[in-house]
Amino acid sequence: QVQLVESGGGLVQSGGSLTLSCAASGLTLDWYNIEWFRRAPGKEREGVACIGPEHGVGNRLYEDSVKGRFTVSRDSAKNTVYLQMNDLQPTDTAVYYCAINGLCKDRLGFPYEYDYWGRGTQVTVSS
């Protein structure tokens, strides 16, 4: 049974940092595209960052508003993917989800392209 568990969310002031984790069980993350999505209040779920398979071409893609601030990475030994978020802004406030088995090639994936999802972790940035 595939399970994804996000953690690391919380309340942070504008300009602060958080690192989100997505720990997987039931499969090996190294073989899959993994994407971080977020859903802000009143908005649709949007892709934030994705990372390609460990032994692929090394794709890492970012949504324009987070480029230079967010970094996606993986730890194969821990079967975990991370999202390092720096210089957080109130507009980053959202529930953040990780998802696997979608696309991460020429663009970020869409939610319908991903098969497995975590339950999300809340990130709140105060001004």
Residue pairs with C-beta under 8 A, 6 or more apart in sequence:
1 25
1 26
2 24
2 25
2 26
2 27
2 100
2 116
3 24
3 25
3 26
4 22
4 23
4 24
4 98
4 99
4 100
4 116
4 117
4 118
5 22
5 23
5 24
5 25
5 118
5 119
6 20
6 21
6 22
6 96
6 97
6 98
6 118
6 119
6 120
6 121
7 20
7 21
7 23
7 121
8 18
8 19
8 20
8 21
8 121
9 18
9 20
9 95
9 96
9 121
9 122
9 123
9 124
10 18
10 122
10 123
10 124
11 124
11 125
11 126
12 18
12 88
12 123
12 124
12 125
12 126
13 125
13 126
14 88
14 89
14 90
14 125
14 126
14 127
15 87
15 88
15 89
16 88
16 125
17 84
17 85
17 86
17 87
17 88
18 85
18 88
18 123
19 82
19 83
19 84
19 85
20 36
20 82
20 83
20 85
20 96
20 98
20 121
20 123
21 80
21 81
21 82
22 34
22 36
22 80
22 81
22 82
22 83
22 98
22 118
23 78
23 79
23 80
24 79
24 80
24 81
24 100
25 79
27 100
28 79
29 54
29 74
29 76
29 79
29 80
29 81
29 100
30 53
30 54
30 55
30 74
30 76
31 53
31 54
32 53
32 100
32 101
33 50
33 51
33 52
33 53
33 59
33 100
33 101
33 102
33 103
33 104
33 109
34 50
34 51
34 72
34 74
34 81
34 98
34 99
34 100
34 104
35 47
35 48
35 49
35 50
35 51
35 98
35 99
35 100
35 102
35 104
35 108
35 109
35 114
36 47
36 48
36 49
36 50
36 72
36 81
36 83
36 96
36 97
36 98
36 99
37 45
37 46
37 47
37 48
37 96
37 97
37 98
37 99
37 111
38 45
38 46
38 48
38 92
38 94
38 95
38 96
38 97
38 123
39 45
39 46
39 94
39 95
39 97
39 120
40 91
40 93
40 94
41 93
41 94
43 94
45 97
45 111
46 63
47 63
47 108
47 109
47 110
47 111
48 62
48 63
48 66
48 70
48 83
48 96
48 108
49 60
49 61
49 62
49 63
49 66
49 70
49 71
49 72
49 83
49 108
50 59
50 60
50 61
50 72
50 102
50 103
50 104
50 108
50 109
51 59
51 60
51 72
51 73
51 74
51 81
51 104
52 58
52 59
52 60
52 104
52 105
54 74
54 76
59 104
59 105
60 72
60 104
61 104
61 107
61 108
62 70
62 72
62 108
63 108
65 91
66 85
66 92
69 85
69 86
69 87
69 88
70 83
70 84
70 85
70 86
71 83
71 84
71 86
72 81
72 82
72 83
72 84
73 81
73 82
73 84
74 80
74 81
74 82
75 81
75 82
81 98
83 96
83 98
85 92
85 123
88 123
88 125
89 125
90 125
90 126
90 127
91 125
92 123
92 125
93 123
93 124
93 125
94 122
94 123
95 120
95 121
95 122
95 123
96 120
96 121
96 122
96 123
97 117
97 118
97 119
97 120
98 117
98 118
99 109
99 111
99 114
99 115
99 116
99 117
99 118
100 114
100 115
100 116
101 114
101 115
101 116
102 109
102 110
102 113
102 114
102 115
103 109
103 113
